[in-house]
Amino acid sequence: MKPAALLIAVAFAALASASASTSAAESPASDAARPVRLMSYNIRYDAPDDTPNWVQRRPHMARQIAFFDPDVLGVQEALIPMVAYLAEQAPAYDHYGVGRDDGAQAGETTTLFWRRARFETISTQTLWCSPTPDRPSKGWDAALPRTVTRVVLRDRASGRLLDVRNAHMDHVGAVAREHCAALAADLAPATVEGVTAAVVLMGDFNAGPDTAAYRRVLTAGLRDARTVSPVAFGPDGTFNDFDIAKDNDGVAIDHVFVGPGLSVERYGVPTDSFAGQVISDHFPVVVDIALDGR
């Protein structure tokens, strides 16, 4: 067999094995042992002058998300019609997120999606990054209102709780980013019937590791999945500005952080493209975590 043919055969064998594993994972026992796949993705708002624009990008994004098959997906810059499109393409997921401008339909959202068959929804919440987090507002030196979407989920197989926060921090205000990081990271983990949730914080922080906002998250006891993962793949930088050759000079501004009781199994920044064009101006971040802390 030629080397190329051998590689293809091996790839298909791996896919078949993965499919068999997925089928075997239908039982509650195997679901409890299966890692939880997290995906954080700034999907770029629907700007008609973008090249490529949202209508051109969206089918590729839907297929990309379907391929990585996350259990929990957090998107940023998602306008309500964009959320509706992704929800239509992913009927196995529930989702929650509100417009940052009015707490309803207006403005970008930080929507969370989660796999309905795996997770029971315990609670949902939106917080604004401002001194008045309970209502639409902006604070400090921020240019725009910014939100943290919070969803508490119970794993149907294991009973474990996940307290997931999805944030998009301001692109201008460094003080606002630090305060928003504190708001998102310092929230006490949810407790339900005596069970305390494990915390996941993801999103576009508009801040790299050498910033006060990033350090503030670490101070709260969360860990950057990239730095603790035994397996890491892809570029260090996550912002590409619609150029597949760019990676923001190797500086990640999109992050996934995990709290105590969770272990990171793998981390990746996929750089998928179509016709030489990237799917968003950010690369997504994909992380597998173990709910049982093994």
N, C-alpha and C positions, 0 to 999 in steps of 0.2 A: 504494500500500500504506500502511495506517495505521502511525504510528510504532511502536505496540506490536507490531504484527505484524512489522514490519521487525526490531525488536530480537529477537524470537523466532526469526525466520529466520536472523539473523546468529549467534545462539547455537547453533542446530542445525548451521549450517555449520561453526562452530568445533569443535563436538563431532565432526562427521564427519571434519574434518581431523585432529583429535587421534587418532581411531580409526585413520585411515589411517596416521598416523605410528607408532602402536603396532604395527600389523601390519608396517610396514616395519622395525621395530626387532627383528625376530626373528633377524636375522643377527648373528654375533659382531662384525662390524666396526661395525655401527650400535649394538649394545649397549655397546661400548667407549666410544663417543662420547656416549652418553646420560647425563644427570645422574643422580645417585643421590638419591632422595628419602628424607629422614629424617623421622620423626615421633616426638615425645616426648609422652607422655600419662599424666598422673595420672588414673586411671580411677575413683578413689574405691572403697574396699573395700566389700564387701557388708554394709552396715549396714541391718537390716530397718526401722528407724524413719525412714530417709531419705525425703524426698519430692522427687522420685520415687526409688523404691528400685531396686536393681540389676535385678530382673526387668523392671521397666518401662523401664529405660534401655538394657539390653543390646542389643536388636535395632537400636535407633537408632545405638548406638555401632558395631556391626558394619557397618552400612551406611555410616556416616561414614568409617570406616577403609577400607572397600572403595572409596569414592568417591575418597579422596585417594591410595589405591593406593601406599602407601610401599614402598620397597625394604627399608628397615630400620625397625622399630617398637620403641620402648622404652616399656614401661608400668610404672607405679609403683602401689603399693597393691593389686596383683593377687593375690588368694588363688588357690590351686591350682584350685578349681572354676571360677573366673572365667577363668583362663588356658585351661582345657579348653574352655570355651564359645567363646572367641575363636578358638582353634585349629581347632575344628570348623567355624566360619564362614569360616575362611581356610585351606583345605587346601593352597594353594600355598606355604605358609610352613613352615619349620622354626622351632623355638623352644627356648630354654633359660632356666631360672631355678629357684631353690630357695627354700623357705620360710626366712625369716630366723630363725625360732625354733629350728629343729633341723637346718637344712641339707638338708631333704628336703621334707616335705609341710606342715609346720606354719608358720602365719604368712604375712604378706604377702611377695610376691616383687617383684623388679625384673627382670621377664622381658624378654628380647629376642626378637623375631621377625625373620626375614629371608627374602627370596624365594629359594626353593630353586633355581629355574632360573637365577638370576643369580649366586648366591654358593656357593662350596664352603666348608664349615666346616673351619677349621684347628684351633681349640682353643676351649675354654670354661673359665670360672673364676668363682668367687664369692669375694669378699673382704668381711669384716665391718669396719665402721668402728670399730675399737678397737685397742688395743695388741696384740691377738692376732687378726689379720685372717684367719688360716687356719681359724678355727672359730667356731661361733655364739657371739656375745658382744656386749656393748655397752661403750662406753668414754667416759671423761671425764664431761661433764655431760649426756650423752644420756638421754632418758627411755625410749628403746626401742632394741632392736637395729636396726641399719641396714646395708644391703648395697650393694655395687657389683657388678653383673654385667658380666662382660667376655667378649666373643666376638671372635675373630680370624677374618676372612673373606677369601677370595680371589675377586676378580671373575673369573668364568669366561671373559669375553671379553677383558679387558685384562691379566689376570694381576696387577693391582694388589691390594695388601693393605689392608684396613681393620681397625683395632684399635678396636672400639667398646666404650665403657664407659657403663653406664646406672646412675644412682645415685638414691637417695632419702635425703636428709639429715634429721637430726633436727629436729623442730618446736620443741624447747625449748632444747637446748644449743648456744649460740653457739660455744663452744670445740670441741665435738664436730663441728659443721658445718665449722669451719676445718680440723680434722684430717682429716675425711673428704674434703674438697676436695683437700687435699694428697695423700692416699692415691690418689684417683682420677686426679688430673692428673699426678702425678710418676712414675707407672709408666712405665718405659722402653718405647718402642714395640716391638711384636713384630717379630722378624726371622726370616724363613723362607727358607732357601736363598739367603742373601745379599740378599734383598729386605726392606727396612724398611717397615713398615706406616705409613699415615697415621692419625692419631688423631682420633676423634670422642668427645666426652664430652657426654652428655645427661642430663636428669632433672629431678626436683623438688628444688631446692636449699634450699627454705624460706629463701631469702636473695636479696635484691635487689642491684643494682649497688653500693650504698653499704654493703657489708659486707666483713668480712675474708675470709669464705669465697669470695665472688665474686672479690675481688682476688687471692686465692691461686691461683685457676685461671689468671688472666691472667699472673701471675708465672711460671707454668710454661710460658708460651709459646703458650697456646691463645687463640683469639679468639672473642668472642661473635658468633654468626652474625647476630644482630639488628643489631649496630652496624656490620658490614662488608658487609651485603647491599646491592646496588644497588636492590633492590626489596623493600619491607617493607609488609605489609598487616595490618590488625587493630589491636586495642587494645594499648597498652604493657603493661598488667597481664595476668597469666595466671590469677589465682585469683579465682573469682566467688562462692564460697560458696553455690552453687545459686541465684544471682540473676543473670539475664542482663544486668541493668543495671549490675552491679558489675564493676570490673576492678582491685580491690585498690589503689585510688588511683593507678593508673598504674604500679605497681611490679611488674615481672616477677620471679617466683620460680622459674619453670620456664625452663630454658635449654638451648640447643644450642651447644656450643663445638667449634671445628675447629682442627686443628693445621697445621703447615707442609705445603705441597704440595697443599693443598685450597683451592679457591675457592668462595665462596658466590654462588649465582646468584639466589636469592629466598628470602624469609622471610615466614611468615604465621602469624597467630594466629586461626584460624577460630572463629566463635562460633555454630555451628549449634545449633538448638533443635528441640523437638517440642512442639506444643500450648503454646507459650510457656514451656517448661521446658528448661533446659540439660541436656546429656547427662552431664556430670560437674561436680563443684565446681571443677575446673580446666578452662581451655581448653587444647586441644592446641597444640603448636608444630610447624609443618611447614617444612622447609628443603630446598631443592635445592642440592646441591653438585656440583662437577666433580671427578672422580677424577684427571684429568690435569693439574690445576692451571692450566687455561687461564683 
